[in-house]
Every structure is written in structure tokens, then in C-alpha cells.
Amino acid sequence: MTSVFNKHHDALEHHETMMGPARGRLAVALDLLTDSLALVGQHGVYCRSDRFPGKPKMDIALVLEQLDDAKQLVQSAMETLKKAKTEK
């Protein structure tokens, strides 16, 4: 199995060079979460709930919610790191 560091080597190298190791890795994680949200959201267009017309199935809705929560946490961590760096 390929490690996450090998699989996303180029993106990690780019972001870590610009932002440092911690913030760079968080930036790549944020990109992956954003891409995942888009893919799951696209899937939700085709997997509609029978009980709630116009809404995605419950499992899709839960995955979207969890991904969005994770994305917000990563964004918060990046902001905290950025503030800590500027206060030095």
C-alpha cells in the first residue's frame, strides 16, 4: 500500500515549502477534504432520499456532514498556526 506521503508527494512538497511542514500538510489535507466533499456531493445528486425528496440519502448526508466538520477543524488549526506564527 502506498503511503499518503508518497501518494501526495508533489502537493506536500509544494505546500510544505510555502507554509512549513505542519501548515503544508494541513493544506493538503484540506484540499483532499474539499475534493472528497465534491465527490460525495456529486454522488448525492444521484442517490436521493425516498423519504425526503430533493435531499441525498441519509448515509450520504452524514458523510457530507462529517467531511465538512473535519474541513472546518483543519481550517481552524491552520488559522491557529498562522496566528501563532505572526505573534512571534
C-alpha positions as CSV (number, residue, x, y, z in Angstrom):
1,M,0.0,0.0,0.0
2,T,1.4,3.4,-1.0
3,S,1.8,5.8,1.9
4,V,0.0,9.1,1.9
5,F,3.4,10.9,1.7
6,N,4.3,9.1,-1.5
7,K,0.8,9.4,-3.0
8,H,0.6,13.1,-2.5
9,H,4.4,13.9,-2.7
10,D,4.2,16.7,-5.1
11,A,1.3,18.6,-3.4
12,L,3.0,18.1,0.0
13,E,6.4,19.3,-1.3
14,H,4.7,22.4,-2.8
15,H,2.7,23.3,0.3
16,E,5.3,22.4,2.9
17,T,7.8,24.6,1.0
18,M,5.4,27.6,1.0
19,M,3.9,27.1,4.5
20,G,6.2,24.8,6.5
21,P,5.6,21.2,7.4
22,A,2.6,21.4,9.7
23,R,0.6,24.0,7.8
24,G,1.6,22.5,4.4
25,R,0.3,19.1,5.5
26,L,-2.9,20.6,6.8
27,A,-3.3,22.5,3.5
28,V,-3.0,19.2,1.5
29,A,-5.5,17.6,4.0
30,L,-7.9,20.5,3.4
31,D,-7.6,20.0,-0.4
32,L,-8.3,16.3,0.0
33,L,-11.3,17.0,2.2
34,T,-12.6,19.6,-0.3
35,D,-12.2,17.1,-3.2
36,S,-14.0,14.4,-1.1
37,L,-16.8,16.8,-0.4
38,A,-17.3,17.4,-4.1
39,L,-17.2,13.7,-5.0
40,V,-19.7,12.7,-2.3
41,G,-21.9,15.7,-3.1
42,Q,-21.9,14.6,-6.7
43,H,-22.8,11.1,-5.7
44,G,-25.6,12.6,-3.6
45,V,-27.2,14.1,-6.7
46,Y,-27.9,10.5,-7.9
47,C,-28.7,8.9,-4.6
48,R,-31.8,10.7,-3.5
49,S,-33.9,10.0,-0.4
50,D,-37.3,8.4,-0.9
51,R,-38.5,9.9,2.4
52,F,-37.2,13.4,1.8
53,P,-37.4,14.4,-1.9
54,G,-34.6,16.7,-3.1
55,K,-32.3,15.6,-0.3
56,P,-29.5,13.0,-0.5
57,K,-29.9,9.6,1.2
58,M,-29.2,9.7,4.9
59,D,-25.8,7.9,4.7
60,I,-24.6,10.4,2.0
61,A,-25.9,13.3,4.1
62,L,-24.0,12.0,7.2
63,V,-20.7,11.6,5.2
64,L,-21.1,15.1,3.9
65,E,-21.6,16.5,7.4
66,Q,-18.6,14.6,8.8
67,L,-16.3,15.7,5.9
68,D,-17.5,19.3,6.4
69,D,-16.9,19.1,10.1
70,A,-13.3,17.8,9.5
71,K,-12.7,20.5,7.0
72,Q,-13.7,23.2,9.5
73,L,-11.4,21.7,12.1
74,V,-8.5,21.7,9.7
75,Q,-9.2,25.3,8.7
76,S,-9.3,26.2,12.4
77,A,-6.0,24.5,13.1
78,M,-4.4,26.3,10.1
79,E,-5.7,29.7,11.4
80,T,-4.3,29.0,14.8
81,L,-0.9,28.0,13.5
82,K,-0.9,31.1,11.3
83,K,-1.7,33.4,14.3
84,A,0.9,31.7,16.4
85,K,3.5,32.3,13.7
86,T,2.6,36.0,13.2
87,E,2.7,36.6,17.0
88,K,6.3,35.5,17.3
